[in-house]
Amino acid sequence: MAAAQTPTNIPLLTPYRMGNFNLSHRVVLAPLTRQRSYNNVPQPHAVLYYSQRTSNGGLLIAEATGVSATAQGYPETPGIWTNEQVEAWKPIVDAVHAKGGIFFCQIWHVGRVSNSGFQPNGQAPISSTDKPLIQSDGFGVFTPPRRLRTDEIPGIVNDFRLAARNAMEAGFDGVEIHGAHGYLIDQFLKDHVNDRTDEYGGSLENRCRFALEVVEAIADEIGADKVGIRLSPFAEFMESKDSNPYALGLHIIQSLNKCGILYCHVVEPRMKNALDASECSDNLLPLRKAFNGTFIAAGGYNREEGNKAVAENRADLVAYGRWFLANPDLPKRFELNAPLNKYNRETFYIPDPVLGYTDYPFLETALSHEEV
Ligand SMILES: Cc1cc2nc3c(=O)[nH]c(=O)nc-3n(C[C@H](O)[C@H](O)[C@H](O)COP(=O)(O)O)c2cc1C
């Protein structure tokens, strides 16, 4: 094992001021869908799960949370469109705050990554297109979507706005708009999916219109200083691919600068399928340089690479998914250069309230187990 470093030597563990938030370090909990919110209502076991991953001054991003009844596409994922859901989030948010964490809610609409079984009255999922999703990447069965009419789009934008308002009512510090990984916003952004001929399709400006309307509506509602967005221009997950990811990323980022939002959270080009890294020569530097606010990078990072990204000013913050899932005390382990628990893919998406969720050991426990 490499010698333990002191916190001052580790770029990841240096403080960072993100807008009005004073972060004590740069190790962010990435949004992680856990499918344990029965009937789309966050459960008491999430109190323990999120508080385990909270550190004083650490930033956490909650799992993707549905903005409306048509937003869902996976079993037992949480929502934030009903009073019951808002009330259920409150103790979870309180627990994070009690330990000094800063908590953003990731809000999403899955669009065509759904099937009629998840939809109200068994209707078809909605999307930018009526092109069906064929390959499931092992993530279920999909019903061909219905293309949203132009006049329906303001209603969906409004669903995002209301969800953001509800997130603030639940006590979250802000929201992260899920514009990545082939879900509804990405279905508008990417030219391999968006085949519209109205003002929401065709040119870069038109394909970015829906995303920017969502951003503006939410910024108007809760304040731009509480809004982040996640983007994955390079990813091809859920058959959502673009022929020019750099142009797309730069265009949307330049427009986001005008809105003055707090942060932009971008998934590394190496994460083509959202979950596994592959060889890739592209990088996020042009996007990082273009964005005026806080830049969060994610995807395939370990301790060393995260330190390097911060030291070289390629990111302000680094979000960790699988390592944080399996190591509730990840910042502490990075600080001590301690060994990490391995993650278990088999339990990523099971509905159990404990297994693969709140039972990953903390360092003290892991070490004392090793000793016996
Ligand atoms: C179990 C699991 C659930 C995920 N859920 C979400 C999600 O809800 N929203 C999102 O934007 N990304 C989601 N992701 C992607 C992660 O946020 C992250 O980008 C990905 O795991 C790559 O980062 P890593 O190499 O640090 O794990 C998920 C990944 C995993 C493994």
The ligand as an SDF file (V2000), in Angstrom:
LIG
                    3D

 31 33  0  0  0  0  0  0  0  0999 V2000
  -26.0590    1.6090  -10.0680 C   0  0  0  0  0  0  0  0  0  0  0  0
  -25.8730    2.8350  -10.9200 C   0  0  0  0  0  0  0  0  0  0  0  0
  -26.9100    3.7450  -11.0210 C   0  0  0  0  0  0  0  0  0  0  0  0
  -26.7600    4.9210  -11.7600 C   0  0  0  0  0  0  0  0  0  0  0  0
  -27.7570    5.8390  -11.7830 N   0  0  0  0  0  0  0  0  0  0  0  0
  -27.5790    7.0440  -12.3680 C   0  0  0  0  0  0  0  0  0  0  0  0
  -28.5430    8.0680  -12.2500 C   0  0  0  0  0  0  0  0  0  0  0  0
  -29.5890    7.9230  -11.5880 O   0  0  0  0  0  0  0  0  0  0  0  0
  -28.3000    9.2450  -12.8830 N   0  0  0  0  0  0  0  0  0  0  0  0
  -27.1540    9.4670  -13.6050 C   0  0  0  0  0  0  0  0  0  0  0  0
  -26.9700   10.5480  -14.1620 O   0  0  0  0  0  0  0  0  0  0  0  0
  -26.2050    8.5090  -13.7010 N   0  0  0  0  0  0  0  0  0  0  0  0
  -26.3840    7.3280  -13.0930 C   0  0  0  0  0  0  0  0  0  0  0  0
  -25.3750    6.3900  -13.1290 N   0  0  0  0  0  0  0  0  0  0  0  0
  -24.0880    6.7450  -13.7070 C   0  0  0  0  0  0  0  0  0  0  0  0
  -23.1400    7.2540  -12.5950 C   0  0  0  0  0  0  0  0  0  0  0  0
  -23.5850    8.4810  -12.0420 O   0  0  0  0  0  0  0  0  0  0  0  0
  -21.6990    7.4500  -13.1060 C   0  0  0  0  0  0  0  0  0  0  0  0
  -21.6810    8.4160  -14.1100 O   0  0  0  0  0  0  0  0  0  0  0  0
  -21.1520    6.1290  -13.6230 C   0  0  0  0  0  0  0  0  0  0  0  0
  -21.2810    5.1120  -12.6430 O   0  0  0  0  0  0  0  0  0  0  0  0
  -19.6770    6.2640  -13.9890 C   0  0  0  0  0  0  0  0  0  0  0  0
  -18.9300    6.7520  -12.8980 O   0  0  0  0  0  0  0  0  0  0  0  0
  -18.0260    5.7690  -11.9880 P   0  0  0  0  0  0  0  0  0  0  0  0
  -16.9680    5.1990  -12.9000 O   0  0  0  0  0  0  0  0  0  0  0  0
  -17.4530    6.6720  -10.9280 O   0  0  0  0  0  0  0  0  0  0  0  0
  -18.9280    4.7050  -11.4330 O   0  0  0  0  0  0  0  0  0  0  0  0
  -25.5380    5.1730  -12.4440 C   0  0  0  0  0  0  0  0  0  0  0  0
  -24.5020    4.2370  -12.3540 C   0  0  0  0  0  0  0  0  0  0  0  0
  -24.6560    3.0960  -11.6000 C   0  0  0  0  0  0  0  0  0  0  0  0
  -23.4950    2.1350  -11.4770 C   0  0  0  0  0  0  0  0  0  0  0  0
  1  2  1  0
  2  3  1  0
  2 30  2  0
  3  4  2  0
  4  5  1  0
  4 28  1  0
  5  6  2  0
  6  7  1  0
  6 13  1  0
  7  8  2  0
  7  9  1  0
  9 10  1  0
 10 11  2  0
 10 12  1  0
 12 13  2  0
 13 14  1  0
 14 15  1  0
 14 28  1  0
 15 16  1  0
 16 17  1  0
 16 18  1  0
 18 19  1  0
 18 20  1  0
 20 21  1  0
 20 22  1  0
 22 23  1  0
 23 24  1  0
 24 25  2  0
 24 26  1  0
 24 27  1  0
 28 29  2  0
 29 30  1  0
 30 31  1  0
M  END
$$$$
